[in-house]
Amino acid sequence: MVEIRAMAVSDYRAVFLLFSETPGVTVRDADSYESIVQYLERNPGLSFVAADRGCIVGCVLCGHDGRRGYLHHLVVSSPYRGKGIAKLLVSHCVEALGQLGIKKSHVDVLVTNSGARTFWSKIGWHQRDDIFRYSFISSGEGDA
């Protein structure tokens, strides 16, 4: 049985492996150990993992800016897909954000990731057509 729990720093290696192995997930400097530790400390109890007998099979990073929630890198290992785990991970994020008074959340999805686009629409999230996202990377790390 899969258990959903808050992500711990000690989960980093397994979570990073999931990120790296999943098509449609782009791994960057912001996904380094140090960056993820800082993110988890800034957003305690908002990121979650799905574990099956101690093995991490899914994860989602979640944080907020005080007004809006942001989800990143929702990933479920291939053999565990189609079992409602991703939806459960998202539900935990939305509930935890709601307890902080945050009622609206966003997620960025690569245009080329049709599976993710289908998933988010299927669970009731709405694609925005009224805004463009602009990015700036001060570290000089590749494309946005």
DAHU-V48072 format. One line per field, one symbol per residue. ss: DSSP state (2 for helix, 1 for strand, 0 for the rest). phi: phi as a letter, one per 40 degrees, with the letter a starting at -180 (. if undefined). burial: b if it has 24 or more other ideal C-beta (glycine too) atoms within 12 Angstrom, else e. Layout:
ss->???
phi->???
burial->???
//
This chain:
ss->011111002222222222222000000022202222222222000001111100111111111100001111111102220000222222222222222000001110000002222222220000000000000000000000
phi->.cbbaccbdccddcccccdccbdgbccbdcbcdcccdcccccbcgbcbbbbbfgccbaaacaaabhbbcbbbfcbbddcbcgbgccccccdcccccccccgcbbbbacbcdcccccccdccccgcbccbbbbcbbbbccgcfcc
burial->ebebbbbeeebbebbbebbeebebbbbeebbeeebbeebbeebeebbbbbbeeeebbbbbbbbbeeeebbbbbbbbbeebeeeebbbbbbbbbbebbeeeebeebbbbbeeeeeebeebbeeeebeeeeeeeeeeeeeeeeeee
//
